[in-house]
Amino acid sequence: MTRHVIDRAAPKAEGARVKHFLELARREGIHPAIVGMSQRPVGRTARKIEEFLRIDRQERPAH
């Protein structure tokens, strides 16, 4: 039984261009903008969590 025309193995990215691109990407590292966006703000509080817990306990607002 022969294989179907479109039944092929997945193409592999092993060419010189791919290797060169990956080498450049590894050398550059992570861009500072990405690092800044992935970190939480310094002054963040758990106010929302406190409010959800208060509602869950069926308490009245503190203010």
Legacy VTK file of the C-alpha trace (Angstrom):
# vtk DataFile Version 3.0
C-alpha trace
ASCII
DATASET POLYDATA
POINTS 63 float
0.000 0.000 0.000
1.467 3.339 -1.003
1.214 6.630 0.817
-1.200 9.336 -0.193
0.157 12.315 -2.138
-0.307 14.756 0.763
0.815 12.308 3.442
4.322 13.558 4.197
6.489 13.937 7.255
6.505 17.361 8.852
9.070 19.680 7.281
12.068 20.318 9.513
13.638 23.729 9.915
17.295 22.775 9.772
18.576 25.152 7.111
21.460 27.579 7.473
19.099 30.574 7.546
17.146 29.148 10.479
20.326 28.371 12.394
21.637 31.886 11.756
18.342 33.455 12.880
18.294 31.404 16.081
21.914 32.309 16.824
21.109 36.023 16.443
18.021 35.697 18.632
20.008 33.928 21.363
22.733 36.574 21.288
20.266 39.469 21.549
18.525 38.131 24.618
15.246 39.551 25.872
14.315 43.089 24.855
13.969 45.506 27.823
10.407 46.377 26.804
9.377 42.720 27.111
10.977 42.494 30.555
9.127 45.636 31.658
5.766 44.409 30.424
6.109 40.995 32.032
6.686 42.321 35.552
4.017 43.440 37.969
3.786 47.082 38.989
5.506 47.816 42.300
2.578 49.344 44.162
0.030 46.635 43.473
-2.316 45.583 46.267
-4.678 42.680 46.756
-7.737 44.942 47.026
-9.812 42.974 44.508
-9.116 39.705 46.296
-10.074 41.290 49.608
-13.365 42.494 48.128
-14.174 39.094 46.605
-13.485 37.397 49.920
-15.669 39.954 51.715
-18.517 39.255 49.288
-17.996 35.513 49.691
-18.271 35.864 53.462
-21.393 38.006 52.922
-20.011 40.945 54.888
-20.919 44.585 54.472
-18.466 47.075 52.906
-15.977 48.646 55.328
-16.548 52.245 54.166
LINES 1 64
63 0 1 2 3 4 5 6 7 8 9 10 11 12 13 14 15 16 17 18 19 20 21 22 23 24 25 26 27 28 29 30 31 32 33 34 35 36 37 38 39 40 41 42 43 44 45 46 47 48 49 50 51 52 53 54 55 56 57 58 59 60 61 62
